[in-house]
Amino acid sequence: MAEKAARVAARTAAKAVQHCINHACGATYSLNERIYVCPKCGETLEIDCRLTRVSDPAALRKRWAAKSTSKLPRDASGVWRYHDVLPFDEQAPFVTLFEGNTPLYHAPRSAVYCGIDDLRLKHQGFNPTGSFKDTGMAVAMTQAVISRARTAVCASTGNTAASLAAYASRAALQSAILLPRGQVSAAKLAQSLDFGALVLEIDGNFDDCMRLVQEIGGDPSIYVANSINPFRIEGQKTVAYELMEQCLWQVPDHVVVPGGNMGNSTALGKGFQEMLDLGLIRRLPRLNVIQAEGAAPLARLFGELNPKQLSGATQVPETIAPVKDPQTMATAIKIGAPVSWKKALRAVLRSGGKVISVSEQEIADAKAMIGRDSIGCEPASATTVAGIKKLVASGHIKKGEDVIAVLTGHALKDSDYMIRYHSGTLSAAPGSQQEAGSPIHGEFQNAPRHVAATKAAILEIFAQRK
Ligand code: F0G
């Protein structure tokens, strides 16, 4: 067994390398080295799968399409279907819960709300644990098994936690989760408990949890499952491939994602760049990242970039000023010191996209509008539609352009937020431009009505509605 694991590890390592994203350093490391930042310069790492331009893109597309109807778990997974572009040997112990294969919806009401002709929503909330984290976790836990880790650990605002708890359990690994106490939605906490993780509620915010994970991550028994781990990014990049298949390989003009710790934007940027390098697509979509106003360190930095920096991905600043006490009711993205900001910013700049922020009011109304499209999502995901509306108003997105927003989490991840919005008791988070505690005016409020238990009372309400 150990021998087989060693053989798989050796063959996997031959397929790809980890490399430091700092051009001046450029160090490379074997995939078997369990490191999360470059030991030489401290910068983050990226996996180079050594992909080369394919001679017959149509044949590769056809092969992937054929796999999507397969009954084999490995092919049916929306991640492992793209094994050709992942850093694993054929014999790897693939961990899967049938992630990926998520719907791409048209959202006509949200499109009108934003001021564009058409809007499509790629709903990653339809993954096994209800968020986009599952695509990355399938890959990270596979590598954890290959590298014979014992305990997988993460810091989380709730979704990474739920996903890690589920996938670690599937892979027969222990998991431990560091959560900011009192700042995680009940549904996400419940999932982690149910999947059997050791849940540690920390007196501090997400950034404190992340710092602690990086401190304990050096211990050889521990496997860090946050998106600073480049294997997470490999899994999450497959969403870009799947999206292109769903678009029949017609590249959209804009892809819009929420930004927190910046793993998702990094991963989508990597996926699109790879497809360009492979010859599967001819241009990149503009990648736009939207943050909540009270937790927007990258939007702030983006706003300060000079024209030279804006014109190329190699000119990014060396440092980012963290937001010390980040605040937003979109708790999933309540993050002040994103670990993958540099990789994400490079991807945005390379594509000609933007990083902006939106207010609590804008997030809340955009979320209700997505609900009116019968789709729903968690608050962090709604930053996308709020951001598109703003980017249309500023002229960055044109009315007739092809726009896709990535919804990252399922609506039921935070039902408390929805109840409060619709019953008029949602109030602004401190740190947003709105005064802290001041009520959010729900433009699309739909409060429940208390009605007497009589036919007449019910008909009376119906009559009022007309
Ligand atoms: N949307 C949702 C629903 C999330 O849970 C997160 C991140 C994001 C967007 C932002 O993605 O961090 O890749 O930029 N949630 C992490 C967590 C931090 O712990 O669940 P990102």
Residues whose N, C-alpha, C, O or C-beta is under 5 A from the ligand:
A	BS01	F0G	A155 S156 T157 G158 N159 T160 A161 P258 G259 G260 N261 M262 G263 N264 S265 A332 I333 A380 S381 T408 G409
